[in-house]
Amino acid sequence: MKNILVVDDDLTFVAMIRGVLDPAHYTVSSAGNGVDALEEVKKSKPDLILLDIKMPKMDGIEFLKEMNEKYGGIEIPVLVTSNNSSLEKISEGMSLGIRGYFVKSNESLQGITEMIDSVFKK
């Protein structure tokens, strides 16, 4: 069973994602900010990370930088799920190795699930 780490401070979004991924036979862990997510990466060794950009303590971009610095040898696919559609943030995330970017308000849960499935099929 694949383990997915959801890094997002929106508890409603985390619950909705968990609600569609649990029945799809994924194990879901979560963190509400980048600081906690770094610890969760170490603890749960996720197979994929769903990452928000705007969060308290440490945002998604800083989390990616720290994760790459601390765990540079780990190749964890990262999909950004955010309401921030800034081209600058998307570009910066792409340079840090994200595999995809969803604007939460424009994407269905089914679409996010399909993208996760496609990452694991590659």
N, C-alpha and C positions, 0 to 999 in steps of 0.2 A: 504494500500500500504506500503510495506517494504521500510525502508530508509537505504541506503548503503553509508557509508563514505569511499571515496577513498583517501588514504593518500599517495601521490606520487608527486615528484617534476618534473616528466616527463609529461609535459602538453599534448603531443601527446598521451601518454598512457591513461591519464585521459579522453581525448576527445573520444578515441576509446571505452573505457569501458562505458562511458556515452552513446555513440551511440548504444551499444547493450543492455544496461540495461534499458534505458528510454522506448524503445518499448516493453520491457518485463514487463512493469508496476512496475518498481522499481523507487523510488525517489533517486536521486544521489546528494550528496554533496561532496565537496572535500577540501583538505588542502595540501599545498606544503611542509610541514615539521611537525615534531612532536609537536612543540610548538603551532602552529596554530591548529593542530588536537586535542589537549587537550581542547582547547576552543570550537571547533566544536562538540566534544563529549558532552560537557555540554549543548551546544545550541540546537543541532539537535537530541540528544538521538538516535543514529543509532541502527538499528537492526543487523548490520553486518559491519565489517571494513575490507577493502582490504588495506594492509599495505606494503609499500616498506621498505627495510632495510636501504639503503644508501641514506640519504637526508641531506640537510644543517640544521643548527641550532640544531636539535635534531634528531638522527637516529631512526629507527623503534624499535630497542631493548630498547633504553632509553625511547621512548614513551610508550612501553608496561609496563616497570617498573613504570613510573610515573602514568600511567592510573590505574594500579593495586593499587598503593599507594593512589591516590586521590579518586578513584571510586571503591574501592575493592569489594563492594557489588554488582556491576553491572556485569552481565554475558553477555558480548557482544562477539559473535563469531568473531574470527579474522583469516583471510586467508592472508598469506604473499605472495605477488607477487613481486618478485625481480629478478635481474640478478645475485645476489650474491648467489652462490650455496655452500658456505662454510659449511661443516658439523658442525663446531663449532657454526656458527650463527643459523643454523637450530635447533641444539640441544638446544641452549640457548632459542630460540623462543618457542620450544616445552615445556620447563620447565616453561615458562611464560604463557602457556595456548593456544597457537595458535592451530587452528583446521586443518590447511593444509598449504602446502607450494608449490608454483609454481615458476619455473624459467621462467620469462617472455618470454625469447627468445625461449623457448622450448614448450610453451603452446599456444593453440589457444584461441581466445576470446570465442568460443563456449565451450571449455573445462572449462574455468573459470566460465562461466555462468552456466554450468551444476553443478559444485561444489557448487556454491551459491545456486542454486535450491535445491540441496541435503541437504545442511545445514538447510534450512527452512523446509524441509519435515520431519526432525527428531524430 
